[in-house]
Amino acid sequence: MQPFPHRYVVRAKASEESPIVLDSPGLDVLISAPPREFEGPGTMWSPETLLVGAVCDCFILTFRAISRAAKLQWTQLTCQGTGTVARDSEGITRFTAIDLKVQLEVTNSAEWEKATQLLEKTKKSCLVSNSLRLTPSLHMDVSVKQAA
């Protein structure tokens, strides 16, 4: 890992009615628009779906690093995030909850408890989640992949 601080540059560009074009050096262009709930087309990534996606992506990348350090063998991890936007008690519209449903396949039934502990550690260690005003909830399903 490179020393801190890290900097990430993204440029967003749009006209009055166009979708937003997001670009960052070395990355593919991403097109964004408001979600259906905010009068958008609902057919493109939106800031809301990108935020929930960032939490899920970070969760998996964090778990990958933690499980590698702990020498946990696993075959697949799926993280489904559901973000809730509402008005908070101060009347501010914001994310009020993010629920993560993760499904992890391990290769050995003896590793089930270790896998569960590492998922909990991942929840506490995810950089994107730690940067939010809320703490995502975590619902786990750890299974053992049967040998073919």
N, C-alpha and C positions, 0 to 999 in steps of 0.2 A: 504494500500500500504506500502511496505517496504521502509525504508529510502534510499536515493541515496548515493553513486552511485550504479547502478545495473550492473551486469556483466553477459554476455551470452557466453557460450563456445560451439563452434562447431568445430568438427574435420572433415576434408575432406581427403580422401585417395583414391589413384588410381595407376594403373600401366601405362605404356606408352600408351597403346591403350584402356584400360578399361573405363567404365563409372566411374564417381566419386561417392564414397559412403560417404554420410554425416551422421554424428551421433552427438548426444548431450545427456548428461546424462538424463535418464528418458524418452527419446523420441524414437519413431519409427525411423528406418533407412530410409533415403531418397536417391534415386538413381538419379543422374544428368548426363547430357551429353550436348554437344553443340547443339544449335538449328539448324534446316535445313539451315538457312541463313549463318551459320558459318561452313558448311560442316558436321554437325552432323546428327544423325538419325531423329531428329524431333519427337521422340516418347517418350521422357522423359522430366521431368522438367529440365530447363536450368537456369543458373544464371539470364538470362534476364526475363524468365517467373516467376522465384522466386521473383525477385525484384518487378515486377508489382503485383504479388500476395500478397507480403508483404504490398504494398500500399493499396490494396483493403481490405485486412484483417484488417489492422490497422484502416482504415476509419470506418469499421463497428464496431470494438471494441470501438473506440473513440465515435462514435455516440451512441452506447449502454450506455456508461457511462454518456454522456451529456444529453441524453433524459431521463435517469433514474433520474438524479438530477433535471431536469426541469419538471418531472412528465408527460411527453408526452406518450400517449398510442399509440402504433403502432403494426402492425401484421407481417410485412415483409419488409426487406431491401435487395435489390440486388445491388451490385456494380460491374460493368464491367469496367475493366481497359484496355486501349490500350496504350502501350509504343512505342515510336518511337526512334530508334537508328539511328544516322547519324553522319557525321563528322561536328564538329562545326567550327567556323570561325578560330580557331587556328589549325585546322587539326586533332583534337583529336576525336576519336570515343567514343561517350557516348550517354546516353539518352538525347534527346533534348526536349522531351515532354512526358507527361503522361496525357491522357484524361480519366476522370472518368464519367461514365454514371450511375447514381444512380436512382433506382425506389423504392420509399417508399410508403407503404400502412399505412395510419392512420385510426383510428376507428371513428373519429368525424370530420365532415367538418369544424367545428369551429376551429380546430387545424391546418388547412392547413398553415396559415401564420407562426405560431409558429414552425411547422415542417421545413418549408423552412429556417427560421432563424437558427434553430439548425443544419441543414445540412451545411449552410455557416460557422457556428462556428466550426463544425467538420473539415471542410477543413483547417481552420487556426490552428487547435489544434492537428492534426494527427502527432505523433512523427516520424513515418517513412518518411512521406512527408516533414516534417520540416528538416529532416536530408539530404535531397537531394539538389543538386545545382539548381534544377528547382522547380517551383510551378505547381502542376497538375491543369489542368482546370477541372471545375465541370459543368456537365449538369444534371439538376434535373427534375424528374417527380414524383410529389407527388399526390397520388390518395387516395380516401376514399373507404375502403372496405365496401361493402354493406352487411348488416345483412342478413343471410339466412332465 
